[in-house]
């Protein structure tokens, strides 16, 4: 057992004992450290007021990522650097990001300002310079009710990388972080919670067998809400981020494979190159802060009927590898879900990896997300379509939806009807009628059953128009 959680808070080495490792970082900063710049707005990773920056060593270099501290556990800080807005000022001089916000009057009431600054600070270090579209993308997870965003955008556009005291001390920071990280299983216990950090797949699987009810923590974008919103006590938590097999990304000529704990941010370049429509959807799925934390593996295994990853992966014919001490087994994602928030995962198993076949030359794939808000909103309906053509004949088709049943689901009757037929508007209109009878969705505040049924058939029509170059898919807003 390790007796302390160790990390850098700005430039100070912190060792925490006798603190619940599932306490949120936001709560820790405000209540234990009296660091008040980081604010609570929504307590669910939606508004960005609580944004901080986590720094860790990736491929020998420091990686800066904006994270929502309201759903981040203190135990997840071990071996990392946590930077807050208070840490940016140096020798009584504002950081260039802070100075830009002052110069362009980017702050009014000031409540949201620290979160904006930290989001831009991460961008400052990782990208050095940025376009207007990149600024909008970076700040989509930060809400402001005062300034109308224009002065904040102008401030961001004015920033030029000129270094800072973090850049000057990067070698010192690397040395300190490396001194914290130790091999083997790390275990922290306090206030009724045990926090495990395994560093090997074998260690993870042994823990999974010994503690089948333990919560598996990748990004915590869902699990964090159990603490921040529902105030639950989680007796055992297993952090997945130090298991290398769960962080690997492998790309071959025919397949993209990635571990269950790989973040959306790290997957985006691979999606952009191989599955552009999926790339556009992930940009809408969550903010930069959420994509930096959240994993597609977590999105799949929470088995939500409105999880956006699953319909796309089902349409692409993706599979998952499930592992235990007894071995591994591969399951098509189409066969993974058995009921509302239930999968075929056995209690001693973990999700190891996800495999997506690359598109063939004659395949067309699109995924469409319908939600009340364009960015960062839960889907009313999400439809994914993949068709392989033989000239104008449908050789094979996969159609999958979220929001239409208790699980993500394939439209197998509609698929069967379309297979072997000419890909024409008349055929698609006939398929639309069949699709409207295939599911019995529920009505809720996101949309009525009638609306979901109509939208699902409209998305099939949209896919036809996009696939025949009669309509351009505008999956991402571009700013000029």
N, C-alpha and C positions, 0 to 999 in steps of 0.2 A: 504493500500500500504506500502511496505517496501522500505526504502530510500537508502539501500545499499546492494550490493552483498558482502558477507563476506566469507572469506576462509583463510587458512594458506598458505602463500608462503614460502616454506621451513619451517622455524620455526616462521615466522613473521605473525601476524594477520593483514589481509588486509581488508579494507572496501572501496568498489568502488561506487562512485556516479558519475553521469554525464558521463557515458561511455556506449556505445552501447552494450547491453547484447549479441548481436549476433556477436560481434567482435571475431575473432578467438583467442585462447589462445596464439598461436605463435605470432600473431601480437601484442597482448598486452605485452607479455614478451619483445619483441625486441624494440617496439616503445614507450611503456609507462614506462617500467621498465629498459630499456637499459640492459637487461640480454641477452647476445649474444651467449651463448653456444648452445642454441637450434636453429637449422638451418632450413631454408626452402630449400627442394630439389625439391619435385614434387607438393606440395600444394594439394595433393589428397589422402594422407594416404597410399602411395605405397612404399616409399623409407626408411622411418624410421628415417631420419635425424632429424626430429622434435620431436622425442619421449621424453615424460616426464612421470612421475609416479603420478597417482592419488591415494590418500589414503582416505578410508572412513571406518566407523565402520560397520562391518557385523557380526551379531550374537555375539556382544560384543567384537570382536577382530578387530584389524586394518588389512585391506586388501589392498595390494599394487598391482596396475595394471599399466602396461605400456600402454600408450595411444598416439595416433598421435595428437599433439597439433594444426596441421594445419587445422583440420576439427572439432575441439572441440570449442564450444562457451563459452565465459567467464561466461555467466549466468549459465552454467552447473557446475561451480566450487563451487557454494554456499553450504557451510557446509562440504567442503572437504579440504584435504591438497594437495597442488600442489608442487611436488619436482622436481627441475631442477638439472642439473649436477653441477651447482655452489654450491648447498646446500650439496653436499656429503663430501667435504673436511671439516675437523674439527680440530681445534687447530693446524693449519698448517701441518696436516697430511692427506695424501690421503686416501680415502676410500679403503677397500680391493679390490673392483672391479676395481677401477682406478689403483691401484698399480699393479694388475695382468696384465692390458693392457700395463703398462710401462715395466714390467719385461719380457713380451713375445713379445715386439715390435709389439703390435697390432694396432698401429696407424702410418699412413704415412702422407698424406696431412692433416688429422685431421678433415676434414669437417663432415664425418659421425660418428666420434668417440663418441661424446656425446650421440648420439642416441643409439649406441651399449651399451654404459655404462649404460644408463638408463634402457634398456631392461633387461640387466643382473642384475642390481640392484633390479628390481622387482622380478626376479627369486631368487635372493639371499635371499630375505626376505620371499618369499612364499614357496620355496621348500627346502631351506637350502643346499641341495646337489642335483646334477643332472647328468644324464647319457649323453653320446654323442648324442643320438637321441633327448633327451629333449633339449639339447643346440641348435641343428639344428632347431628344431621346434620353440624354443623361438626366434631365430634370423632370421627366414625366412622373416620377415618383415623389415630387415635392410640390405640395399645395400651398398657395398664398391667397389670402382673402383681401389683401389691401392694394397691392401695387399694379395689378393687371398684368404682371409678368414682363412687360416690355422693358422696364429699366433693368430687370434681372438678366434678361437675355442680352441686352446691350453691354452690361457689365461683363458677362461671360465672354462675349465676342471680343472684348478689348484685351483679354488676358493673353500675355505672351510669356512662355516659360523662361524664367531667368534664375532658376535654382531657388533653394531656401535652406534653412538649417537642417531639415531632414535629409536633403541631398548631401549636405556637407558631412553629416554624421552617419551615412549609410553603412560604411564598413564597421563602425562601432556598433550600430544596430544589428547587423548580421551576426557579429561576434556574440552579442548578448543573447540573441534569439537562439543561436546554436548551442549556447551554454545551458539553456533551459531544456531543450528537446533531448529526451533520453529514450533509449529503446526499451521495448518490453511493454507489458500491460500496466497502464496507470489507473489507479483507483482512488477516488475521493469520496469520503462519507461525511455528511453533516446534516443535521436537522431532518432526519428521516429519509434522505435521498442519497443513493449511491450512484456515482457517475463513473462509468468505465470508459477508458480510451485505449482500445486494442490497437496494435500496430501491425498485425498480421491477420490473414484470413483464418488461419487455424485458431488463433486466439479468439477471434470474433465468433466462430462457429462453436467453440467450447462454451463461451459465455451464453450464446443463444440457446444451447442445450440445457445449461444449468439454470438460466433465467428466462424461460419461454415467454413470460409476461412483461419482460423489460421493454421499454420503448426504444426503438431504433431511431437515432437522430442523425439526419444528414444536414439539411439546411434549417429545419425547424420552422419553416414558414406556415405550417399547419400545427405542428406540435407546440410551438411557442404560444399559440392562442389558448391552450389548455392552462397555461400559467397566467398570461396577461389578462385574459377575459374570464376564464372559469375558475381561476384560483385553486386549481387542483394540486395535490401533492403527488408527485411521480416518484415511486419508491426506487425504481431502477431505470437508468438511462444508459444506453450504449452509443457513444459517438462513433460514427463511421469514417470520419474524414481522414484518419491516419492509416487506413488500410489501403495499401497501394493498388491492390487488385480492383478496388471499388472506385479508383480515381483514374484508371487507365482509359485512353482513347486509342483505338486501333482502326485504321482505315486501309482497306485493300481495294483491289480493282472491282470487286463485286459486293462489298459489304462495309458498313460502318458499325463498329461495336464499341460500346462505352460502358464504364462501370456505373453502378447504381448511385454513387455519390458525386458523380461529375456534375458541376453546376451548369445551369442554362448558359451562363456567360461563356464558359469554356466550350460549349457545344455549338454556339452560334456560328463560328467560322466554318465548321463542317456542314452545318445545315445550309448556310448560304451557298456553298459550293455544290452541294448535292441535292438539296430539297428546298429550293427558294421559297415555295409557298409555306412550308413549315417554318422556315426562318422568319418570314413576315408575321406568322401567327405568334411565335414565341416573343417577338418584340412587343406584342400587344398583351401577352399573357400576364406579364407583371412588369414592375418598374426595374430600373437598373439595380436598385438595392435588393429586390426580390430575386432577380436573375442571378445576382452575385451569390446569394445564399441557397436558393431553391435548386432542387435537382429533378430531372425528369423521372428518375427512379422513384422518388418520393411522391411525385404527382400521380404516377401509375398505381403505386401500392396503397395509397389511401382509398383507392377504389371508388372515388366519387363519380356519380353518373354525369357530372358536369365538369370533370377534369379534362382539360383541352388536349393533353398529350395523347390520351388513349385512342380516340377516333382516328387521328392521323396515323398512329402506329399500326392500328388494325388494318387500315386501308393499304398501308405499305407492306403488309405481310410480315411485320416485325415479330420477334420472339424474345422471350426472357429466359435467362438461365438462373435456376433456383438451386441453392447450395446448402448442404448440411454436412455433418460429420459422416453421414452415410453415403455421400457422393453428390453428384449434380444431375439435374434433369432440365430439359428444355421444353418450354410451353409456348405455343403461339399466343400472342396477346388476345387474339379473338377468343381463345379458350380459357383465359385467365380468370375472368369475372363470373362468379356463380350467383350472386345476389347483391342486394344493396350493401355496398361497402364490404363485401366479402370476396375473397379470391381463393384459388386452390392452394395457396401457400400453406405448408404445414408449420406447426408451431416451432419446430426446431430449425426451420429453414430461413434463409435470408435471400433477398434478391441480389444476385451477383452482377449480372450485366444485361444489357439490352442490345439486340442485333437487328439492324435494319438492312434489308437487301437494297442495293442501289438500283435506281430506275434503269430499265432496259431502253433501248433506242426507240421502241414503238410504244412505250408507256407514257401516259400523261397523268400527273398527280396534282391535286389542289386540295387545300383545306380552307374552309370559310368559317369564321367565328362571328356569331350574332350576339351582341350585348347592348345594353342600354347606353353604356359609355364606351367610347372607342378604346381607350387605354385602361389597363388594370381593372377590368371588370369581369365578374363571373358570367359565363355564357348563359344565354337563354337557350341557344341551340348551337351546336358545332357540327358541321358536316364535312366529311373527308371522302374523296373520290379518287380511285386509281383505276384506269382503264388501259388495257393492252389491245392494240388494234392490229388486225391483219387486213391491210388496205383500209376499207371503210367498215369492216366487220368487227364487232366486239368479240375479241378472242377470250378475254378474261376481264372481269370487273369486280372490284371490291368497293362497297359503300358502307361507311360507318358513321354513327351519330352519337353525340353526347346530348343529354337533356331530353331524350325521347323515351326513356325507360328507366328502370331501377339501376341499370348498369350501362356503361358504354356498349353499343350493340351494332351488329351488322344488319343491313337490310337485305337478307338473303333471298326473299321472294322477288324483290326488284332486281337483284343481281341475276337470278335465274332467268327472269324474263328478258333481260338485256343481252345475255350471252348468246352469241351466234347471230345476232340481228345487225342490220345496217345501222350505223350511228347517224341517224337523221333526226330532224326536229319532230317529225311525226312519231317516231319510235320513242323519243324521250318524253313527249307529251303523254303517251300511253303509259310509260313507266311512272310518270308523276302521279297518275291516278292510282296506280297500284301502291306506290309509296305512301300515299295518304291513308291507305287502309292497313298499312303494315304495323303501325305502332299505336298505342293508346297512352300518350303522354299525360302528365298531370298538369293542373293549373296552379300557378302560384304567383307571387308578386312580380316575378320576372317575365311572365307571359302565360296566356291561357293555353289550354290544350289545343284549341282551334288554331291559335296563332302559331304554336310550335309545329303543328301538322302542316299548315300552309307554308311556313318558312322552309321546312325540310324539302318539300317538293320544289319550291322556288330555287333552293340551292342546287338541286339537281339540274334545273334548267340553266342556272348560272354556270355550272360546270360545263354544260354542253356548249354554251356561248363562248366561254373562255377557251375550251379545247379546240373549237373551230375558228378561233381568232376573230370572233365577232364582238368580243368584249375584253377589255383589259382588266385584269384583277388588280384593284387598287388596295392592296393589303396594308400599306404603310402610307401615312400622310407625309408629304414632302413640303418643306418650308423654304421660301425664297427670301 
